[in-house]
Structure formats: C-alpha cells, structure tokens
C-alpha cells in the first residue's frame, strides 16, 4: 500500500511540474515624459520564465530572486529587454523635424521580485523627441515559450495605446495621437 501511495505522489508531482502554469506573459508599460525627455516604464515577467528564456539550460533558475545592480545577472536582464522590446521611432537630432529614425536602448534602473512569482523591471531611456510612427517589437519569452502573449501599453501626451503580441504577430505600429 505504501508503494502505491509513493507512486501516486511521484506521478502527481511530475504532472504539476509539467504544467507549472497554463499561460505565459510579459507586460510592458511605457510613458513618454516630456518634462524629463525620457521614456520611462516597467516590464513584468514571470520570474522563472525569464530565467529560463535567458539561460535555457536552467543554470539561472532561482538566481533572480535576490539579484542586485552589481550582479552579472542584472546586465543579462537589461540586455534581454533591449533585444526583445525594441522601438524604432522618428526623432530629431539637429532640428524640430524628423531627420532620422532612432532605436530604443533602455537602461535597467532597478527590479523587484514579487511574491506572486513575477519580476518587475524598471526601465528608462533619454528621448529628445519622438515622432510617429513608432514601430515596436515585443517578442520576449517567445523563443522559449511559443504560447507566449505580450502586451504593451504606451502613453504619449496622456493618450494610452495598448497592443498585443503573439508569436506570429510580434510587431505593431503605434500612432502617437
């Protein structure tokens, strides 16, 4: 009888591991702050999904729980965000008109792991001016989790625009009204 109970416990625990959660997500919220001439925002991931996406062999599992700005993992997260949350937008280098297209390069300002299993990454980048259209790509975690769904909410001059991303649709254009 004890062998049967042991077998059922092993079977049940393996099923729970195989189906850790039914959904995969990342959520980003970016706001253009005209006073500071910066894009500021938050990107939220499931912590263990981000660890697995950055290092598929599993060597980072559990490492992001207490990561600090001086840890090497902090830079890994910043690089990952910059590879998978990309904005291309009209910008002005020498005038008040669009004279070049710029590409995002976010700085990871800080992060917080939550008790619900998520990690909040606080990002910013200087932006002198931003002009429509804004082409955005948000394919974070999709290379590891094909059922991944991402959402970006972009606020520009108090107008919010939200777009959804899935593996077959990772790029969208923001209108900036």
C-alpha positions in Angstrom: 0.0 0.0 0.0 2.8 2.4 0.8 4.4 1.8 -2.6 1.1 2.7 -4.2 0.9 6.0 -2.3 4.5 6.8 -3.1 3.9 6.1 -6.8 0.8 8.3 -6.8 2.7 11.1 -5.1 5.5 10.9 -7.7 3.0 10.8 -10.5 1.1 13.8 -9.2 4.3 15.9 -8.6 5.6 15.2 -12.1 2.2 16.3 -13.6 2.4 19.5 -11.5 5.9 20.3 -12.8 4.9 19.6 -16.4 2.0 22.1 -16.1 3.6 24.8 -13.9 1.1 27.4 -15.3 -1.3 27.5 -18.2 -0.2 30.8 -19.6 3.0 32.8 -20.4 3.0 36.5 -20.4 5.0 39.7 -20.3 3.6 43.1 -19.8 5.2 46.4 -20.6 4.0 49.9 -19.8 6.0 52.8 -21.2 5.3 56.5 -20.8 6.9 59.4 -22.6 7.8 62.0 -20.0 8.1 65.4 -21.8 9.4 67.1 -18.7 12.4 64.9 -18.4 12.6 63.9 -22.1 12.6 60.2 -21.2 10.7 57.1 -21.9 10.0 55.5 -18.5 8.3 52.2 -17.8 8.0 48.8 -16.3 8.3 45.4 -17.8 6.8 42.5 -15.9 7.7 38.9 -16.5 7.1 35.6 -14.7 10.4 35.3 -12.9 11.2 31.6 -13.7 10.1 32.1 -17.3 12.6 35.0 -17.7 15.3 32.9 -16.0 14.6 30.1 -18.5 14.5 32.4 -21.5 17.8 34.0 -20.7 19.5 30.7 -19.9 17.6 27.7 -21.4 19.8 25.1 -19.7 18.3 26.1 -16.3 21.5 27.4 -14.6 19.8 30.7 -13.7 16.7 29.2 -12.0 16.3 30.8 -8.7 19.0 33.4 -9.3 16.7 36.4 -10.0 15.0 36.2 -6.6 17.6 38.5 -4.9 19.6 40.0 -7.8 21.2 43.4 -7.2 22.5 46.0 -9.6 26.1 44.8 -9.0 25.3 41.2 -10.0 26.1 40.0 -13.5 22.5 38.8 -13.9 21.4 42.4 -13.7 23.1 43.2 -17.0 21.8 39.9 -18.6 18.2 41.1 -17.8 18.9 44.6 -19.3 20.4 43.0 -22.5 17.5 40.7 -22.8 15.0 43.5 -22.5 16.8 45.5 -25.2 16.8 42.5 -27.5 13.1 41.7 -27.1 11.5 45.1 -26.5 12.5 47.3 -29.4 11.1 50.6 -30.5 12.0 52.4 -33.8 10.7 55.9 -34.0 11.2 59.2 -35.8 13.5 61.5 -33.9 15.1 64.9 -34.4 18.8 65.1 -33.9 19.5 68.6 -35.3 16.1 70.3 -35.7 12.5 70.2 -34.7 11.6 67.9 -37.6 12.1 64.2 -38.1 15.6 63.8 -39.6 16.5 60.2 -38.6 15.0 57.0 -37.1 16.2 56.1 -33.7 16.1 52.7 -32.0 15.5 52.1 -28.3 18.2 51.3 -25.8 16.8 51.0 -22.3 18.7 51.2 -19.1 17.5 48.9 -16.4 17.1 51.2 -13.4 16.0 48.5 -10.9 13.9 45.5 -10.3 11.7 43.9 -7.8 10.6 40.3 -7.4 7.1 39.9 -6.2 5.6 37.1 -4.0 3.3 36.2 -6.9 6.2 34.9 -8.9 6.7 38.0 -11.1 9.7 40.3 -11.6 9.1 44.0 -12.3 11.9 45.6 -14.3 12.0 49.4 -14.2 13.5 50.9 -17.4 14.2 54.3 -18.9 16.0 55.9 -21.8 16.6 59.5 -22.9 14.5 60.7 -25.8 14.9 64.2 -27.1 11.8 64.0 -29.3 9.6 61.1 -30.6 7.5 61.2 -33.7 5.0 58.8 -35.3 5.0 56.2 -36.4 6.6 54.2 -33.7 7.4 50.6 -34.7 7.5 48.3 -31.8 8.6 44.7 -31.4 7.9 42.8 -28.2 8.8 39.1 -28.5 10.1 38.5 -25.0 10.0 34.8 -23.9 8.5 33.7 -27.3 11.7 31.9 -28.3 11.3 29.6 -25.3 7.5 29.6 -24.9 5.6 29.5 -28.2 2.2 30.2 -26.4 3.6 33.5 -25.0 1.4 36.6 -25.1 2.8 40.0 -24.5 1.0 43.4 -24.0 2.4 46.9 -24.3 0.7 50.0 -23.1 2.3 53.2 -24.4 1.3 56.6 -23.0 2.1 59.7 -25.0 0.7 63.1 -24.0 -1.9 61.5 -21.7 -3.2 59.2 -24.5 -2.8 55.4 -24.0 -2.5 52.9 -26.7 -2.4 49.2 -26.0 -1.2 46.5 -28.4 -1.0 42.7 -28.0 1.8 40.5 -29.3 1.8 36.8 -30.0 4.4 34.5 -31.6 3.0 35.1 -35.2 2.5 38.8 -34.6 5.4 40.3 -32.8 5.5 43.8 -34.4 3.0 46.6 -34.3 2.9 50.3 -35.2 1.9 52.9 -32.6 0.1 56.0 -34.0 1.0 58.5 -31.2 -2.1 60.6 -31.3 
